[in-house]
């Protein structure tokens, strides 16, 4: 949101986002013909912030809120259809490993995520356990906006192997992994994803400044240069 991003101070940015959340719940949602108490939706949205970057689990949220699975699912669908959150669907196929088949939920704006998590400044963010998932969601949103793929998924198995993003482009599969550290290296999940998913290439997006190869088909790439990602020209 430009007004939040361009605010003169972190306090002004937070105040704008809090105002946006209040207006969205109290005015925008009712204007769409949706009759849900603002306090109930605010509570759900706040709880959902703690599940940012995780696999959707309606049963867990419904127990926490004392509502039915159907109701919390409808709340999620409202936030999805109004572009507040993204449901990233799973990729699965007939392989030997048991694969996760529920969507992952991401806040589309990291500023709103931070507001609902009561994270008010960069210092607090860097010391918060959610900093990694916050970066992951921010990075994935930038990647999807830059590449605009027609098909994008995540992949995970119950054995722990996972890949943040699978992009289908010109009939080929490409992988993207997001890391919040200065020197990403090969991981067992990357190796498994390359083999099982038959990826053409896998890019690891990180907050650093330089690209470098990890293997023949894995390249570490700066998120700041996502618009230069070779996949855009393939």
C-alpha positions as CSV (number, residue, x, y, z in Angstrom):
1,X,0.0,0.0,0.0
2,X,1.7,3.2,-1.1
3,X,0.5,5.4,1.8
4,X,1.8,2.9,4.3
5,X,5.1,2.4,2.4
6,X,5.8,6.1,1.8
7,X,4.8,7.2,5.3
8,X,7.2,9.6,7.0
9,X,7.7,7.3,10.0
10,X,6.9,3.7,11.1
11,X,4.3,5.2,13.5
12,X,2.5,6.9,10.6
13,X,2.7,3.7,8.5
14,X,1.2,1.7,11.4
15,X,-1.5,4.2,11.9
16,X,-2.5,4.1,8.3
17,X,-2.6,0.3,8.3
18,X,-4.7,0.2,11.4
19,X,-7.1,2.6,9.8
20,X,-7.3,0.5,6.7
21,X,-8.0,-2.7,8.7
22,X,-10.8,-0.9,10.6
23,X,-12.4,0.6,7.5
24,X,-12.1,-2.7,5.6
25,X,-13.9,-4.6,8.4
26,X,-16.5,-2.0,9.3
27,X,-17.4,-0.5,5.9
28,X,-15.9,-2.5,2.9
29,X,-17.1,-5.9,4.0
30,X,-20.7,-4.8,4.7
31,X,-20.8,-2.9,1.4
32,X,-20.1,-6.2,-0.4
33,X,-23.3,-7.6,1.1
34,X,-21.5,-9.7,3.7
35,X,-23.0,-9.8,7.1
36,X,-20.3,-10.7,9.6
37,X,-19.6,-8.8,12.8
38,X,-16.4,-6.8,12.4
39,X,-15.1,-8.0,15.8
40,X,-15.5,-11.7,14.7
41,X,-13.7,-11.1,11.4
42,X,-10.9,-9.1,13.1
43,X,-10.4,-12.0,15.5
44,X,-10.3,-14.5,12.7
45,X,-7.9,-12.4,10.7
46,X,-5.6,-11.9,13.7
47,X,-5.6,-15.7,14.4
48,X,-4.9,-16.4,10.7
49,X,-1.8,-14.1,10.9
50,X,-0.2,-16.7,13.2
51,X,-0.8,-19.4,10.5
52,X,0.8,-17.3,7.7
53,X,2.8,-19.5,5.4
54,X,1.4,-22.7,6.9
55,X,-0.9,-25.3,5.5
56,X,-4.6,-24.5,6.0
57,X,-6.1,-26.4,8.9
58,X,-9.8,-25.5,9.3
59,X,-10.3,-27.9,12.3
60,X,-7.6,-26.2,14.4
61,X,-8.9,-22.7,13.7
62,X,-12.6,-23.7,14.2
63,X,-11.7,-25.2,17.6
64,X,-9.8,-22.0,18.7
65,X,-12.7,-19.8,17.7
66,X,-15.6,-22.0,18.7
67,X,-17.0,-22.0,15.2
68,X,-17.8,-24.7,12.6
69,X,-15.2,-25.7,9.9
70,X,-17.7,-24.3,7.3
71,X,-17.8,-20.9,9.0
72,X,-14.0,-20.4,9.2
73,X,-13.7,-21.7,5.7
74,X,-16.2,-19.0,4.6
75,X,-14.2,-16.4,6.5
76,X,-11.0,-17.5,4.7
77,X,-12.8,-17.3,1.3
78,X,-13.9,-13.8,2.0
79,X,-10.4,-12.6,2.7
80,X,-9.1,-14.5,-0.4
81,X,-11.8,-13.0,-2.7
82,X,-11.0,-9.5,-1.4
83,X,-7.3,-10.0,-2.1
84,X,-6.2,-9.8,1.5
85,X,-4.8,-13.4,1.5
86,X,-3.6,-15.8,-1.1
87,X,-4.4,-19.5,-1.0
88,X,-1.5,-21.2,-2.7
89,X,-2.7,-24.6,-4.0
90,X,-0.6,-27.8,-3.6
91,X,1.0,-29.7,-6.5
92,X,0.5,-33.4,-6.2
93,X,0.8,-36.4,-8.5
94,X,1.1,-40.1,-8.4
95,X,4.4,-40.7,-6.7
96,X,5.4,-43.0,-3.9
97,X,5.6,-40.2,-1.2
98,X,2.5,-39.1,0.7
99,X,1.9,-35.5,-0.4
100,X,0.1,-32.6,1.3
101,X,-3.1,-31.7,-0.4
102,X,-4.3,-28.6,1.5
103,X,-3.5,-25.0,0.4
104,X,-1.0,-22.8,2.1
105,X,-2.3,-19.4,3.3
106,X,-0.3,-16.2,2.9
107,X,-1.1,-12.6,3.6
108,X,-0.7,-10.7,0.4
109,X,0.6,-7.6,2.1
110,X,3.3,-8.1,4.7
111,X,2.5,-4.7,6.4
112,X,-1.0,-5.9,7.3
113,X,0.5,-9.2,8.5
114,X,2.8,-7.2,10.8
115,X,0.0,-5.0,12.1
116,X,-2.1,-8.0,13.1
117,X,0.9,-9.7,14.7
118,X,1.5,-6.5,16.7
119,X,4.9,-6.0,15.0
120,X,5.5,-2.3,14.9
121,X,9.0,-1.8,13.6
122,X,11.9,-3.5,11.9
123,X,13.8,-4.2,15.2
124,X,10.7,-6.1,16.6
125,X,10.3,-7.9,13.3
126,X,13.9,-9.2,13.2
127,X,13.5,-10.6,16.7
128,X,10.1,-12.2,16.0
129,X,9.8,-16.0,15.3
130,X,7.6,-15.1,12.3
131,X,10.3,-13.2,10.5
132,X,11.2,-16.1,8.2
133,X,7.6,-16.7,7.2
134,X,7.0,-13.0,6.7
135,X,10.0,-12.8,4.3
136,X,8.7,-16.0,2.5
137,X,5.3,-14.5,1.9
138,X,6.7,-11.1,0.8
139,X,9.1,-12.8,-1.6
140,X,6.5,-15.1,-3.1
141,X,4.2,-12.2,-3.7
142,X,7.0,-10.3,-5.5
143,X,7.9,-13.4,-7.6
144,X,4.3,-14.1,-8.6
145,X,3.7,-10.4,-9.5
146,X,7.0,-10.3,-11.6
147,X,6.5,-13.6,-13.4
148,X,2.7,-13.8,-13.6
149,X,2.7,-17.5,-14.2
150,X,-0.5,-19.2,-15.4
151,X,0.1,-22.1,-13.0
152,X,1.8,-21.8,-9.6
153,X,1.8,-24.2,-6.7
154,X,3.7,-25.3,-3.7
155,X,4.8,-28.9,-3.0
156,X,5.1,-30.8,0.3
157,X,5.2,-34.3,1.6
158,X,4.3,-35.7,5.1
159,X,7.9,-36.8,5.3
160,X,9.1,-33.2,5.4
161,X,10.3,-32.5,1.9
162,X,8.9,-29.3,0.5
163,X,9.3,-26.7,-2.2
164,X,7.9,-23.1,-1.8
165,X,6.8,-22.6,-5.4
166,X,6.4,-24.7,-8.5
167,X,5.9,-22.8,-11.7
168,X,4.7,-24.4,-14.9
169,X,5.9,-22.5,-17.9
170,X,5.8,-23.7,-21.6
171,X,5.1,-27.2,-20.4
172,X,8.2,-27.3,-18.1
173,X,8.4,-27.2,-14.4
174,X,10.6,-24.7,-12.5
175,X,11.1,-24.5,-8.7
176,X,11.6,-21.5,-6.4
177,X,12.7,-21.7,-2.8
178,X,12.8,-18.7,-0.5
179,X,15.5,-18.4,2.2
180,X,16.0,-15.7,4.8
181,X,19.8,-15.9,5.2
182,X,22.9,-14.5,3.5
183,X,24.4,-17.7,2.1
184,X,21.8,-20.4,1.1
185,X,23.1,-23.8,0.3
186,X,21.8,-27.1,-1.0
187,X,19.2,-28.8,1.3
188,X,17.8,-32.3,1.3
189,X,14.4,-30.9,0.2
190,X,15.9,-29.2,-2.8
191,X,17.6,-32.4,-3.8
192,X,14.4,-34.4,-3.4
193,X,12.3,-31.8,-5.3
194,X,14.7,-31.8,-8.3
195,X,14.6,-35.6,-8.5
196,X,10.9,-36.3,-7.9
197,X,9.4,-33.3,-9.6
198,X,11.7,-33.4,-12.7
199,X,12.4,-29.6,-12.5
200,X,14.2,-27.8,-15.3
201,X,15.9,-25.5,-12.8
202,X,15.5,-24.3,-9.2
203,X,16.1,-20.8,-8.0
204,X,16.7,-19.9,-4.4
205,X,15.6,-16.3,-3.7
206,X,17.3,-14.6,-0.8
207,X,18.0,-11.0,0.6
208,X,21.6,-10.9,-0.6
209,X,23.1,-9.0,-3.6
210,X,24.9,-11.7,-5.6
211,X,23.8,-14.7,-7.7
212,X,25.8,-17.9,-7.5
213,X,25.4,-21.6,-8.5
214,X,24.7,-24.3,-5.9
215,X,24.7,-27.1,-8.5
216,X,24.1,-27.5,-12.2
217,X,20.4,-26.9,-11.8
218,X,20.2,-24.8,-8.7
219,X,21.0,-21.0,-8.6
220,X,20.9,-18.6,-5.7
221,X,19.3,-15.4,-6.9
222,X,18.8,-12.0,-5.2
223,X,15.1,-11.1,-4.6
224,X,15.9,-7.5,-5.5
225,X,16.7,-8.7,-9.0
226,X,13.5,-10.8,-9.4
227,X,12.6,-8.9,-12.6
228,X,15.8,-10.3,-14.2
229,X,15.1,-13.9,-13.3
230,X,16.0,-16.0,-16.4
231,X,12.6,-17.7,-16.3
232,X,10.9,-14.5,-17.5
233,X,12.6,-15.0,-20.9
234,X,12.1,-18.7,-21.3
